[in-house]
């Protein structure tokens, strides 16, 4: 077969599309793939590597977005001029020379979860039950949308816990939000305008570089996205985190929920509702998903098991309106599911036996204890410290009365071995800078929590006005 065959990393903790992307990027940077050379077609490469075309399409889109590859309609993908990027020396083969992530004494990253309370014994039991002779059919490729049994479990869970109204037919399973979101945008059309929250999820900033979809930021305040500003844009779709806005923690008010649904109904736009950490609400009753109030089929629901189970599981899902299914089958029905079937079957068993619900309930109580401790320690510094966005999720916003910016504080703390994020990092419009920090409390072990908070606030106290 006369085309370049990428050598994929064996690091199984890295998503397959990222390993493929890195292999192509290195080949381009080192000159293995020359300017103007055509990449193999998605179908060719999928057949040869025995992977799904969805994975390859995600990889190719990433290469196009970053300028390594040019996409020509009906012709294919071609390597662009990368002379300024080519290394003057060969890539070091010694893996010890690879850049390693810095280590911290205390890591307040919002993406971290508590590892010590995951029910490994129950997960192992489910995996063992799946790996038997009677399940040899799992060695075959499954349904493009994911196995029906898992979609049934997800549909049932969503109705009971989030008020989402759907059938298993509407559920599509993917290997993470970063895979499903660009897929959804392509499903909605070849081009358009995506309204995104500002500040908002960094992933949406990345997709704003996609030439097919132009992103427009819409400001967020204490009631969530300012929907009145959405009407002033030419948006054809809006990405929003209404139950617990990321990163501010704001909850979209009832009036704005109604305004948003009205916007979608009157403009024909779509709402992509990311319900990323809805399992963990600590004040009052759970807020139902926006999708459950949609009577015009304009809401596309999106969520993941990264927060409720584990980030490395790489299983997310979306619920699409029925009228989009025909378009999905026409455009993507020949793709293979991007999640291994044994992982799907293990999760199905884990949910069917009630383990998932019990685990979520335990973790909600655990995170609530951590949040209560955060408030208790923070109360000692109330003259200069304010905590907000704490009604749900595993992160809060802390605002220090200081002349330092959040980015300056982040840098100072990193030098002290404390990892934390500046809220401004998630902004697109940076006309002004704030001192606000994003504090994730999920990943700090129980026994270290109080010491970690005391150390953090003690360090910050040196810089308040």
Protein Blocks (a to p, Z undefined) as FASTA:
>chain_A
ZZddddddfblkbcfklmmmmmmmmmmmnomacghiacddfklmmmmnopafklmmmmmm
mmmmnopaccdehkbccdddfklmpcfbdcdfblklpccddddfbdcbfkbccfklpcfk
lmmmmmmmmmcfklmmmmpccdfkbpfklmmmmmmmmmmmnopacdfklpccdebjklmm
mmmmmmnocbdcddddddddfklmmmmmpmkbccddddddfkopafklmmmpccfbdcdd
fklccfklpacdfklmmmmmmmmmmnopacdddffklmpccehjddddfklmpcnopacc
dddfklmmomklopacddddfklmmmmmmmmmmpccfbdfklmmmmmmmmmnommmmmmm
mmmmmmmmmmmmmmmmmmmmmmmpccehilgcjbdcdddddfbdfklmmmmmmmnopacd
dfklmpmblmbccfbdcddfklpcfklmmmmmmmmmmmmmmmcZZ
